[in-house]
Amino acid sequence: MFIKQLSVFVENKQGALSQIISLLSNSGVNMRAVSIADTQDFGILRIIVNDMDLAINTLKDNNVIVRANHVIGVELEDKPGALSRVLSLLTAGGVNVEYMYAFVTPGSSDGAYLVLRAKHNEKAEKILSENNIKMLSEDDIKNM
């Protein structure tokens, strides 16, 4: 089970990130998780949102370069060792994690949430599912 993530190209200049976030906010898009990685000239903003179609249309209508891709979302216990277990399972299964980021949602379960992209997402998802790691669905994201 995969969830959709937006990857947004952001120029590395003052105000560029703020402008993109404002576009989404003003359109009513609620971000569930966010990560940005930058280089000297640009960054890649990775976001999980409650309304993927609205976010994509808003960004494209404003000439922002955006792409949707599939990532794996998992719920972990919010305690030491939970992330280590997930990474150990993937390593033992021969899966390389390309990137990941995590978030918690106040007032929800006692869990933390991890978003990851692996070189072989299907294999990673199978390994995690077989080891009773709770996978997040698009509905889980919308209902957070």
C-alpha positions in Angstrom: 0.0 0.0 0.0 1.5 3.3 -1.1 0.7 6.9 -0.4 1.2 9.8 -2.8 3.8 12.5 -2.2 4.4 15.7 -4.0 7.9 16.6 -5.0 8.1 20.3 -5.8 11.1 22.1 -7.4 11.9 25.2 -5.4 14.5 27.8 -6.4 17.0 28.5 -3.7 16.2 32.1 -3.3 14.6 34.2 -0.6 10.8 33.9 -0.6 10.5 31.0 -3.0 9.5 28.4 -0.4 7.2 30.9 1.3 5.4 31.6 -2.0 4.8 27.9 -2.6 3.5 27.2 0.9 1.2 30.3 0.6 -0.3 29.0 -2.6 -1.2 25.7 -1.0 -2.4 27.4 2.2 -4.6 29.9 0.3 -6.2 27.1 -1.7 -7.1 25.1 1.4 -4.5 22.4 1.2 -3.5 21.0 4.5 0.0 19.6 4.7 0.5 16.5 6.8 4.3 16.1 6.4 7.0 18.2 4.9 10.7 17.8 4.1 13.1 19.9 2.0 16.5 19.1 0.7 18.5 21.8 -1.0 21.5 22.3 -3.1 23.1 25.6 -3.9 20.7 26.5 -6.7 17.4 24.7 -5.9 15.6 22.5 -3.4 13.2 19.6 -3.6 10.2 20.1 -1.3 8.5 16.8 -0.5 5.1 17.0 1.0 2.2 14.8 2.0 -1.1 16.6 1.8 -4.8 16.0 2.5 -6.0 16.8 -1.1 -3.5 15.7 -3.7 -5.5 16.8 -6.7 -6.1 20.3 -5.3 -2.5 20.7 -4.5 -1.3 19.6 -7.9 -3.7 21.8 -9.7 -2.9 24.8 -7.6 0.8 24.5 -8.1 0.6 23.8 -11.9 -1.8 26.7 -12.3 0.9 28.9 -10.8 3.7 27.5 -13.0 5.3 25.5 -10.2 7.1 22.4 -11.2 5.5 19.5 -9.3 5.4 15.7 -9.6 3.5 13.1 -7.7 5.1 9.9 -6.8 4.5 6.9 -4.5 6.2 6.5 -1.2 5.7 4.2 1.8 4.0 5.5 4.9 4.3 3.5 8.1 3.1 3.9 11.7 5.6 3.2 14.3 5.5 3.1 18.1 6.8 6.4 19.4 9.6 4.7 21.4 13.3 4.0 21.1 14.2 1.3 18.7 11.1 1.5 16.5 12.9 3.1 13.5 15.9 0.9 14.0 13.6 -2.2 13.6 12.2 -0.9 10.4 15.6 -0.1 8.9 17.0 -3.4 10.1 14.2 -5.3 8.4 14.8 -3.5 5.1 18.5 -3.9 5.3 18.2 -7.6 5.9 15.8 -7.8 3.0 18.3 -6.1 0.7 16.4 -2.9 0.3 18.1 0.5 0.1 16.3 3.5 1.5 16.8 6.5 -0.7 15.3 9.0 1.7 12.9 9.3 4.6 11.3 11.7 7.0 9.1 11.4 10.0 6.3 13.2 11.8 4.0 12.9 14.8 0.4 14.1 15.1 -0.6 15.5 18.4 -3.8 13.9 19.9 -3.6 10.9 17.6 -2.4 7.4 18.6 0.8 6.9 20.6 2.5 6.4 17.2 4.9 8.2 15.0 4.8 8.2 11.3 7.6 7.5 8.8 7.6 8.3 5.1 10.2 6.6 3.0 11.2 5.9 -0.5 13.2 2.8 -1.3 15.0 1.9 -4.5 12.5 -1.0 -4.7 9.3 0.3 -3.0 7.3 -2.9 -3.8 9.9 -5.1 -2.1 10.1 -2.8 0.9 6.3 -2.8 1.3 6.2 -6.6 1.2 8.9 -6.9 3.8 7.3 -4.4 6.2 3.8 -5.9 5.7 5.1 -9.4 6.3 6.6 -8.2 9.6 3.4 -6.6 10.8 4.5 -3.0 10.3 1.3 -0.9 10.0 1.2 0.7 6.5 -0.5 4.0 6.0 -3.2 4.4 3.3 -4.3 7.6 1.5 -7.4 7.5 3.7 -5.2 7.4 6.8 -3.5 10.6 5.6 -6.8 12.4 4.8 -8.2 11.6 8.2 -5.2 12.8 10.2 
